[in-house]
Amino acid sequence: MSKPQEKLPAIVADAMGWALEKKTLDPALLDVRGLCAYADFLLIGGGRTGRQVRAIAESIQRGMRADGHRPLGAEGADEGRWVLLDYGEVVVHIFQDELRDFYDLESLWVEAPRVPLAVPPKSPP
């Protein structure tokens, strides 16, 4: 279980940093270690428009590549409604707001502890 003082793996911290650089909305980091076999963390964020979702995803991909991390898979960037980036240890989901509300991954993973994040509050639309 993640504790506030626990240091995140570099790949997770890198993904979070690149997502925040493009001002992902309401980021959530879920610790799914022991709850699933395909990842240790899920990073969930949002954007108001397809353009913002694509910009966040591109920032993450570009930055992660520069940091030496290669994705195992990537989907959805063309449409920009829901982009999934799989880096093994961390799977990143970037949604447009209405899709994030519809799929509500945070509720699907309610048993997964949220990792406390120091992020700025959501700005009004």
Backbone torsions as a table, in degrees:
resi	resn	phi	psi	omega
1	MET	NA	139.0	179.3
2	SER	-75.5	138.9	175.2
3	LYS	-117.2	151.5	-177.6
4	PRO	-52.8	-34.6	-177.0
5	GLN	-85.0	-9.2	-179.0
6	GLU	-69.0	133.3	179.0
7	LYS	-80.2	132.6	178.9
8	LEU	-75.4	148.5	173.0
9	PRO	-58.2	148.1	-176.2
10	ALA	-54.9	-41.6	-177.5
11	ILE	-63.1	-35.4	178.9
12	VAL	-71.6	-46.8	178.5
13	ALA	-61.7	-38.9	178.5
14	ASP	-63.2	-47.6	-180.0
15	ALA	-59.8	-44.2	179.6
16	MET	-61.9	-44.6	-179.6
17	GLY	-60.3	-43.7	-179.7
18	TRP	-69.2	-35.4	176.9
19	ALA	-65.2	-43.0	-178.9
20	LEU	-69.2	-28.7	179.0
21	GLU	-58.8	-34.5	178.7
22	LYS	-98.1	17.6	172.4
23	LYS	60.8	47.7	174.9
24	THR	-56.7	142.1	-176.2
25	LEU	-86.7	136.8	175.1
26	ASP	43.7	58.2	-179.7
27	PRO	-65.2	142.5	176.3
28	ALA	-131.9	134.6	176.9
29	LEU	-118.2	117.3	-178.0
30	LEU	-106.9	133.2	177.8
31	ASP	-91.0	104.2	-177.0
32	VAL	-105.7	16.7	176.8
33	ARG	-60.6	131.6	-179.9
34	GLY	83.9	-7.8	-179.8
35	LEU	-107.6	-21.3	176.7
36	CYS	-148.7	161.9	-175.6
37	ALA	-96.5	-12.8	-171.5
38	TYR	-97.2	-9.4	-179.7
39	ALA	-160.1	162.8	173.5
40	ASP	-99.8	-29.6	-178.2
41	PHE	-138.0	147.1	170.4
42	LEU	-116.1	125.3	175.5
43	LEU	-105.9	121.0	-177.5
44	ILE	-120.6	131.1	178.5
45	GLY	-146.5	177.2	-176.8
46	GLY	-143.0	168.2	174.6
47	GLY	-143.5	154.3	-177.8
48	ARG	-78.2	-29.2	-176.1
49	THR	-131.7	163.7	175.2
50	GLY	-59.8	-36.5	179.0
51	ARG	-62.7	-43.3	178.6
52	GLN	-67.5	-41.2	178.0
53	VAL	-59.7	-46.0	179.2
54	ARG	-64.0	-39.9	179.7
55	ALA	-63.7	-41.1	178.2
56	ILE	-63.4	-48.1	-179.2
57	ALA	-61.5	-43.4	179.2
58	GLU	-64.2	-38.5	177.8
59	SER	-62.5	-44.2	179.2
60	ILE	-63.0	-48.6	-177.9
61	GLN	-61.7	-45.9	-179.6
62	ARG	-63.7	-46.7	-178.9
63	GLY	-66.8	-41.7	179.8
64	MET	-64.6	-39.8	177.3
65	ARG	-60.7	-44.2	179.3
66	ALA	-64.1	-31.1	178.7
67	ASP	-83.3	0.0	177.3
68	GLY	90.3	13.2	179.5
69	HIS	-101.7	129.2	178.8
70	ARG	-109.8	135.6	179.5
71	PRO	-73.9	147.9	171.8
72	LEU	-81.6	-25.7	179.3
73	GLY	-169.2	158.6	177.4
74	ALA	-150.4	137.0	-179.3
75	GLU	-143.7	150.6	169.6
76	GLY	89.7	-2.0	-175.3
77	ALA	-64.9	-32.1	-178.4
78	ASP	-63.2	-43.1	-178.9
79	GLU	-80.0	-35.3	178.5
80	GLY	73.0	19.4	177.8
81	ARG	-96.1	-40.5	177.4
82	TRP	-147.8	112.9	179.0
83	VAL	-108.1	131.4	177.5
84	LEU	-115.8	127.0	177.3
85	LEU	-123.3	118.2	-176.6
86	ASP	-104.9	113.5	177.7
87	TYR	-111.3	21.3	178.0
88	GLY	81.0	-81.7	-178.9
89	GLU	-67.9	-30.1	178.9
90	VAL	-133.0	133.0	174.3
91	VAL	-111.6	127.1	-175.9
92	VAL	-105.1	130.4	175.1
93	HIS	-120.1	121.9	175.1
94	ILE	-119.0	120.7	-175.1
95	PHE	-116.4	153.2	159.6
96	GLN	-71.6	148.3	-172.6
97	ASP	-49.0	-49.4	-174.9
98	GLU	-66.6	-33.2	176.7
99	LEU	-72.7	-35.9	177.4
100	ARG	-62.4	-43.2	177.0
101	ASP	-63.5	-40.6	-177.4
102	PHE	-65.6	-49.9	-177.2
103	TYR	-79.8	-29.5	172.5
104	ASP	45.4	57.0	-179.0
105	LEU	-58.7	-32.8	179.7
106	GLU	-59.1	-37.8	178.2
107	SER	-73.2	-32.9	177.5
108	LEU	-65.5	-29.0	180.0
109	TRP	-109.9	39.5	-175.8
110	VAL	-59.7	-29.0	-179.9
111	GLU	-78.4	-10.3	179.3
112	ALA	-83.3	125.9	177.6
113	PRO	-61.8	141.3	173.0
114	ARG	-85.4	134.3	176.1
115	VAL	-84.0	124.9	179.6
116	PRO	-61.2	133.0	-179.7
117	LEU	-122.8	141.9	174.3
118	ALA	-99.2	93.2	-179.0
119	VAL	-129.7	154.4	178.3
120	PRO	-67.4	152.7	178.1
121	PRO	-65.2	157.4	179.3
122	LYS	-64.5	132.1	178.0
123	SER	-84.5	151.5	-179.8
124	PRO	-65.8	152.3	-179.7
125	PRO	-63.0	NA	NA
